[in-house]
Amino acid sequence: RSRAAAARARPKPQPKPRPVPSSKKVSKERPGWIDQPPLETGMLYGTGEAPTVQEAFGQATAMISAQVQVTIQSELVDEKSSHAHASSRNGGNIQTSVQTSEHVRSTSKMVTHEVLEDVIIVDQYRDPKNQNFHVLAALDVAAIAAKEDAIVTAALTALSLAAEKLASQRTEGNALSQEALFELAAVLGDVRALGRSRIGKKVREQWEKPFRKFRRLINRALTCVEVTLTDENHITASCNGGAIANARLRTFVKGGLVELPKYIETDGAGVAKLKYGHVYGGNGVRVGFMHDLRGVAGSRWLSPEKPANKSWVSLDATRPLTVRLTVLGTRNKAEFRETAEALGSWVRRKWGAKITRRKGEIQVTLKLTFGNIAPVGSKFALSTTLALSAISSSGPIVDRTGQAGALGSSEEDVRKRALKSVIQKFQKW
């Protein structure tokens, strides 16, 4: 038998049980905490009953451990819950739930292990009838926040394990699982939540460097999307030679407009159907693809906004891109002219479109909704909602909304600044 097999056959050494701390008190009469554990602000209590003090203490510690994990998880959940959001996949709704995050649970377990070293025995009692020992153990909640080393270790361990998993995911020739990739991205949210919670604010700078390094790795993995147009209606998506299987990809268009779904899905071999209608533009119309990050925990800490160079494929234009512009919501001709000129310039630069006053292939409408001017100290504030749509004879192609705001020295000044803010907003789209 080989050495490796022999090593596997040998029983693994079991961890030594924690030494039982000395009891502060030994009751002679049956104490009330046996039936009703005490409740006290800032303290966690646990009880246990067993033939030995060691076993009874273990039971009491387990009861406290469960409470500690709830305390730690609640901090992580409170911090992250405001960032959780719903996603729709395969026709159904998927709720990204921090309560079920594997990394939140594992992080809390690591911190809990260290915190339990501070559990003490407050009282013990031996039942004269069955000779069993009863133990009352306690933990000061302040010990959770005091375990700075445990918090740092938890964060660094989570990042290290996630980086190892990511490295194995990106091995050349291996198929990439989008779900596994997103699970690793969720580590960013968990670690960031740990650092923003009360128990991690003091020490979070100790894991900032590995956090940034892992974030760069995730960003590179997310932008590793190499797309090939196999025929007019199919593409293959891969990364380092491995298929990007069962993935939901977001579509992008530049150099024109395409009647195209916002999202497509690959099969187990990384192949996806590319269903599209008319292609409006000239010779430079291209479609790009990247991972859909909607509903992914930790996605707010990721930065890829556009597909990588190898993620684009070229399409042949089927119709010229002529656009008729409409601007709604301006109060006078000067505002209309300024906005329309800026919109026309953006449409020509963004899509290579030709502007026409007659009916074009595409109707582009920009609708502005100005709010009420509000005094803010010595200034005036004005917020604006803008909605941009591009509609062909087949239906909407582009539909975007946004908000812009401005401060001004007077009501007239803030109106001018708000309009400029709106123009700057859509020109960045």
C-alpha positions in Angstrom: 0.0 0.0 0.0 1.3 3.5 -0.9 2.4 6.0 1.7 -0.4 8.3 0.6 -3.0 5.6 1.1 -1.5 4.7 4.4 -1.6 8.3 5.5 -5.3 8.5 4.5 -6.0 5.3 6.4 -4.6 6.6 9.7 -7.2 8.1 11.9 -7.0 11.9 12.1 -6.1 13.4 15.5 -9.2 14.8 17.3 -9.0 18.3 18.6 -8.4 18.5 22.4 -11.4 19.5 24.4 -11.1 23.0 25.9 -10.1 22.9 29.6 -13.0 23.6 31.9 -12.6 27.0 33.6 -13.0 27.2 37.4 -16.5 27.8 38.6 -17.1 31.1 40.4 -19.8 29.4 42.5 -20.9 25.9 43.4 -24.6 25.8 44.5 -25.6 23.4 47.3 -29.3 23.9 46.6 -31.0 23.4 43.2 -30.7 26.8 41.5 -33.5 28.4 39.5 -31.3 28.8 36.3 -31.7 25.1 35.6 -35.3 25.7 34.6 -35.0 29.3 33.4 -31.6 30.6 32.2 -31.0 34.2 33.3 -31.5 37.1 30.9 -29.2 40.1 31.3 -28.3 42.9 28.9 -24.8 42.6 27.6 -24.4 38.9 28.6 -25.1 35.6 26.9 -25.9 32.5 29.1 -26.0 28.8 28.4 -26.8 25.8 30.5 -25.8 22.1 30.3 -26.4 18.8 32.1 -24.2 15.7 31.8 -22.5 13.0 33.8 -19.3 15.1 33.8 -18.5 18.8 34.3 -16.6 18.7 31.0 -19.6 17.5 29.0 -22.1 19.8 30.8 -19.8 22.8 30.1 -19.6 21.7 26.4 -23.4 21.8 26.2 -23.6 25.2 27.8 -20.9 26.5 25.5 -22.8 25.2 22.4 -25.8 27.1 23.6 -23.8 30.3 23.8 -22.1 29.6 20.5 -25.5 29.6 18.7 -26.3 33.0 20.3 -22.9 34.4 19.3 -23.4 33.3 15.7 -26.8 35.0 15.6 -25.3 38.2 17.0 -22.5 38.3 14.5 -24.6 37.3 11.5 -27.2 40.0 12.5 -24.5 42.6 12.3 -23.4 41.4 8.9 -27.0 41.1 7.7 -27.9 44.6 8.9 -25.0 46.1 7.1 -25.7 44.2 3.8 -29.4 44.1 3.7 -29.7 47.6 2.3 -27.6 46.4 -0.7 -29.5 43.2 -1.3 -31.8 43.2 -4.4 -33.9 41.0 -6.5 -33.0 39.5 -9.8 -35.0 37.7 -12.4 -33.5 34.7 -14.1 -35.0 32.1 -16.4 -38.4 33.7 -16.1 -38.5 33.6 -12.3 -37.5 35.9 -9.5 -34.3 35.1 -7.5 -33.8 37.1 -4.3 -30.2 37.6 -3.3 -30.4 36.9 0.4 -27.6 37.7 2.8 -29.2 35.5 5.4 -28.4 32.4 3.3 -24.9 33.5 2.3 -22.4 30.7 2.9 -19.7 33.3 3.5 -21.6 35.1 6.1 -22.1 31.8 8.0 -18.4 30.8 7.6 -17.2 34.2 8.7 -19.4 34.1 11.8 -18.2 30.6 12.7 -14.5 31.7 12.5 -15.1 34.7 14.8 -17.3 32.6 17.1 -14.5 30.0 17.6 -12.2 32.6 19.0 -14.9 34.4 21.0 -15.8 31.2 22.9 -12.4 31.2 24.6 -13.8 33.8 26.9 -16.7 31.7 28.2 -16.7 31.2 31.9 -18.6 29.0 34.4 -20.8 31.2 36.6 -22.3 28.4 38.7 -22.6 24.6 38.9 -24.7 22.1 40.7 -24.7 18.4 41.1 -28.0 16.6 41.3 -28.0 14.2 44.3 -30.6 12.0 42.6 -28.8 11.1 39.3 -25.4 12.6 40.1 -25.5 14.7 36.9 -23.7 18.0 36.8 -25.5 21.2 35.9 -23.4 24.1 34.5 -24.3 27.7 34.0 -21.8 29.4 31.6 -21.7 33.0 30.5 -20.0 35.3 27.9 -19.7 39.0 28.1 -21.0 40.4 24.7 -18.2 42.9 24.8 -15.8 40.0 24.1 -17.2 39.7 20.6 -16.0 43.2 19.7 -12.8 42.7 21.6 -11.7 39.8 19.4 -10.0 41.9 16.8 -7.6 39.1 15.8 -10.5 36.8 15.1 -12.2 39.3 12.9 -9.0 39.9 10.9 -8.4 36.2 10.6 -12.0 35.6 9.4 -11.7 38.3 6.7 -8.2 37.2 5.5 -9.2 33.5 5.4 -12.4 34.2 3.4 -10.4 36.2 0.9 -7.6 33.6 0.7 -10.0 30.7 0.2 -12.0 32.6 -2.4 -8.8 33.5 -4.3 -7.8 29.8 -4.4 -11.2 28.8 -5.7 -11.0 31.5 -8.3 -7.6 30.3 -9.5 -8.9 26.7 -9.9 -11.9 28.1 -11.8 -9.7 29.9 -14.3 -7.5 26.9 -15.0 -7.0 26.8 -18.8 -9.4 24.5 -20.5 -11.8 24.2 -17.5 -15.4 25.2 -18.0 -16.4 28.3 -16.0 -19.5 28.2 -13.8 -21.1 31.6 -13.7 -22.9 30.7 -10.4 -19.6 29.7 -8.8 -18.0 32.9 -10.1 -20.8 35.0 -8.6 -20.5 33.1 -5.3 -16.9 34.1 -5.1 -17.8 37.7 -5.9 -20.2 37.6 -3.0 -17.1 37.3 -0.7 -16.4 41.0 -1.4 -19.8 42.0 0.0 -19.4 39.8 3.0 -15.9 41.1 3.9 -16.9 44.7 3.2 -19.9 44.2 5.5 -17.7 42.7 8.2 -15.5 45.8 8.0 -18.4 48.2 8.2 -20.0 46.5 11.1 -19.3 47.6 14.7 -17.0 44.6 15.3 -14.8 45.3 12.3 -14.4 49.0 11.9 -11.2 49.1 14.1 -9.3 46.5 12.1 -10.6 46.6 8.6 -7.5 48.4 7.2 -5.6 45.2 7.9 -7.4 43.4 5.1 -7.8 46.3 2.7 -4.8 45.3 0.5 -5.8 41.6 0.0 -9.4 42.9 -0.5 -8.3 45.2 -3.4 -6.2 42.4 -4.8 -9.0 39.9 -4.8 -11.4 42.5 -6.3 -9.0 43.0 -9.2 -8.9 39.2 -9.7 -12.7 39.0 -9.8 -12.9 41.9 -12.2 -10.5 40.2 -14.6 -12.4 37.0 -14.4 -15.7 38.8 -15.1 -14.2 40.5 -18.1 -12.7 37.3 -19.5 -15.5 36.7 -22.0 -14.3 35.7 -25.5 -17.1 35.6 -28.0 -17.1 34.0 -31.5 -19.9 34.4 -34.0 -20.3 30.8 -35.3 -23.2 31.7 -37.7 -25.8 34.4 -38.1 -27.8 33.2 -35.1 -25.3 31.6 -32.7 -22.3 32.6 -30.6 -19.9 30.7 -28.4 -18.6 32.3 -25.1 -15.4 31.1 -23.5 -12.6 32.1 -21.2 -9.0 30.9 -21.5 -10.3 28.1 -23.8 -13.0 26.9 -21.4 -16.7 27.3 -22.2 -18.7 29.9 -20.2 -21.5 27.4 -19.5 -25.1 28.1 -18.4 -24.4 31.8 -18.1 -26.6 34.9 -18.4 -24.8 37.5 -20.5 -25.8 41.2 -21.0 -25.6 42.6 -24.5 -24.1 45.9 -25.6 -24.1 47.7 -28.9 -21.8 50.3 -30.4 -21.5 52.0 -33.8 -25.3 51.7 -34.4 -28.5 50.2 -33.1 -29.6 46.6 -33.1 -33.0 45.1 -32.4 -31.6 42.7 -29.8 -32.6 41.3 -26.4 -30.8 42.8 -23.4 -29.8 39.4 -22.1 -28.9 36.0 -23.6 -28.2 32.7 -22.0 -25.5 30.1 -22.9 -26.0 26.3 -22.7 -23.7 23.8 -21.1 -21.3 24.1 -24.0 -21.2 27.9 -23.9 -23.4 28.3 -27.0 -26.1 30.9 -27.1 -28.8 31.8 -29.7 -28.4 35.4 -31.0 -31.8 36.5 -32.0 -31.8 39.9 -33.5 -33.9 42.0 -36.0 -32.8 44.9 -38.0 -29.2 46.3 -37.7 -29.2 50.1 -38.1 -26.0 51.8 -39.0 -23.0 51.6 -41.3 -20.1 49.2 -41.4 -19.0 49.5 -37.8 -22.0 48.0 -35.9 -20.7 45.7 -33.1 -22.4 43.7 -30.3 -20.5 43.0 -27.1 -21.2 40.6 -24.1 -20.4 40.5 -20.5 -21.6 38.7 -17.3 -25.0 39.9 -16.0 -24.3 41.2 -12.5 -27.9 41.9 -11.5 -28.7 40.5 -8.1 -25.1 39.4 -7.4 -24.0 40.0 -3.9 -20.8 42.1 -3.9 -21.5 43.4 -7.4 -21.4 47.0 -6.1 -17.7 46.6 -5.3 -16.9 45.5 -8.9 -16.0 47.9 -11.6 -16.4 46.3 -15.1 -18.8 48.4 -17.0 -18.1 47.5 -20.6 -17.2 44.3 -22.4 -13.6 43.4 -23.0 -12.0 43.7 -26.5 -12.5 40.0 -27.3 -16.2 40.1 -26.3 -17.3 42.0 -29.4 -18.6 40.6 -32.7 -19.4 42.5 -35.9 -22.8 42.5 -37.6 -23.8 43.7 -41.1 -26.1 46.6 -41.2 -29.5 46.0 -42.8 -30.9 49.5 -42.7 -29.5 53.0 -42.6 -29.6 54.8 -39.2 -31.7 57.9 -39.7 -33.0 59.5 -36.5 -35.8 62.0 -35.8 -35.3 63.8 -32.4 -38.0 64.9 -30.0 -37.2 66.8 -26.7 -40.0 67.2 -24.1 -40.1 69.2 -20.9 -38.1 72.3 -21.7 -39.8 75.6 -20.9 -38.7 77.8 -23.8 -37.0 77.8 -27.2 -33.5 78.5 -25.8 -33.6 75.4 -23.5 -35.1 73.3 -26.3 -32.4 74.4 -28.8 -29.5 73.8 -26.3 -30.8 70.3 -25.4 -31.7 69.2 -28.9 -28.3 70.3 -30.2 -26.5 68.3 -27.4 -28.8 65.3 -28.0 -28.1 65.4 -31.8 -24.4 65.6 -31.2 -24.5 62.6 -28.8 -26.6 60.5 -31.2 -24.2 61.1 -34.1 -21.2 60.3 -32.0 -22.7 57.4 -30.2 -24.5 55.6 -33.0 -23.2 57.2 -36.2 -26.8 58.3 -36.9 -28.0 60.8 -39.5 -30.5 63.4 -38.0 -33.6 64.1 -40.1 -36.6 66.3 -39.5 -38.8 63.9 -41.4 -39.8 60.5 -40.2 -36.7 58.4 -39.7 -36.0 54.8 -39.1 -35.6 55.5 -35.4 -37.6 57.9 -33.2 -35.4 59.2 -30.3 -37.3 61.0 -27.5 -35.7 62.7 -24.5 -38.2 63.7 -21.8 -37.2 66.0 -18.9 -39.2 66.3 -15.7 -37.9 69.2 -13.5 -38.8 69.1 -9.8 -39.6 72.0 -7.6 -36.9 74.5 -6.8 -36.1 74.3 -3.1 -34.0 76.7 -1.0 -31.0 75.1 0.7 -29.4 77.7 3.0 -28.2 80.5 0.8 -28.5 78.3 -2.3 -31.3 76.8 -4.4 -31.6 73.1 -5.4 -33.3 71.5 -8.3 -33.5 67.8 -9.3 -34.5 66.5 -12.7 -35.5 63.1 -14.0 -34.7 62.3 -17.6 -36.0 59.4 -19.8 -34.4 58.5 -23.2 -36.0 56.2 -25.6 -35.2 55.0 -29.2 -38.0 53.3 -31.0 -38.1 51.5 -34.3 -41.1 50.2 -36.3 -40.6 46.9 -34.4 -40.6 48.5 -30.9 -38.3 50.0 -28.3 -34.5 49.5 -28.8 -33.2 51.8 -26.1 -35.0 52.8 -22.9 -32.9 54.5 -20.2 -33.8 56.7 -17.2 -31.7 58.8 -14.9 -31.6 61.7 -12.5 -29.5 64.9 -12.3 -29.4 67.7 -9.8 -27.9 71.1 -9.4 -27.3 73.9 -6.9 -27.5 77.6 -7.9 -27.2 81.1 -6.4 -30.7 82.0 -7.7 -33.8 80.2 -9.1 -32.8 81.3 -12.6 -29.2 80.2 -12.1 -30.2 76.7 -10.7 -32.4 76.1 -13.7 -29.5 76.8 -16.1 -27.2 74.5 -14.1 -29.9 71.8 -13.9 -30.2 71.8 -17.7 -26.4 71.5 -18.1 -26.4 68.7 -15.5 -29.0 66.8 -17.6 -27.0 67.2 -20.8 -23.8 66.0 -19.0 -25.8 63.0 -17.7 -27.1 61.6 -21.0 -23.8 62.3 -22.8 -22.1 59.9 -20.5 -24.5 57.1 -21.5 
